[in-house]
Amino acid sequence: MAKKGETPMKIIRYLTAAIIGILAFSPALASPPERIVSLAPSITEILYDLGLEKNIAAVTDYCDQPPRAKAKPKIGGFDSPSLEAIVAMRPDLVVMTKDRNPGHIRERLSKLGIKTYVFGANRLSELPAALRELGRYLDVAQTAEIKAKAMEKAIERFTREARNRAKPAATTKVLFIIHPDPLMVAGPGTLIDEAMSLLGLRNIAENSAVQYPKFSVEEVIRLNPDIIFIGTGYMVTDPSQGVLKKLSMLDAVKKKRVYLVSESLYRLGPRIVGGMEELAGHIHPR
């Protein structure tokens, strides 16, 4: 504290020295954390896409993309991660999502002095901004900006192409099957539903009360989709033909407008544009 009689210039010098002292002992944020734990498959894919593979110390049991992620140490499921396993990894940052990871994990990690970062996007439209924010935080802003811009351009292109087509969007009815038995489909609020809308398609499950409703065969027949997609991947490794036999009376089945597609649209990450390209390629071949 400045003493009585000291000039304003001396007071400024005291304050400047104090600020410099504080900054000297503040943790540096100029470089990405060296040991990151990811608490969601989508986060793991994003970190890899940003070039941070060497900085990832551990991932969840379900982090299978890119394939190299399978070799990383595991800390349990994204909805029930092991706090002990996370702490054992000695992370300097834990990255999680705001909707899939339990909030108490963040609270407990904070009490242990472990930094956390909550990825801010829940929807495709929010992804570019969230990528930029994460990129700035991890000191890979330039890479994140490139990824975000490419995604924005792709979304704009899909939207423009859908708007310019002569056929109204609402006339093309689509069903996306997540699991054939029991028959579970993509409903409102899902990334798949958002992608369909951007592509100018109408999801026949759009009025369901839940994101992933279970449909009866009778309900699908009544709604009569023009196109059926069946997702493959970790939930359906061998797509069953049983459900198609039950739906054999539909024009979509008779006219072979049933397509097997990847699980790229299941996660809010870098593969989502490729997933939209995949759907668009079946519906509007170039």
Summary of the structure (lengths in Angstrom):
residues: 286
radius of gyration: 24.3
end to end distance: 72.8
largest distance: 95.3
contacts: 854
relative contact order: 0.10
helix: 45%
strand: 15%
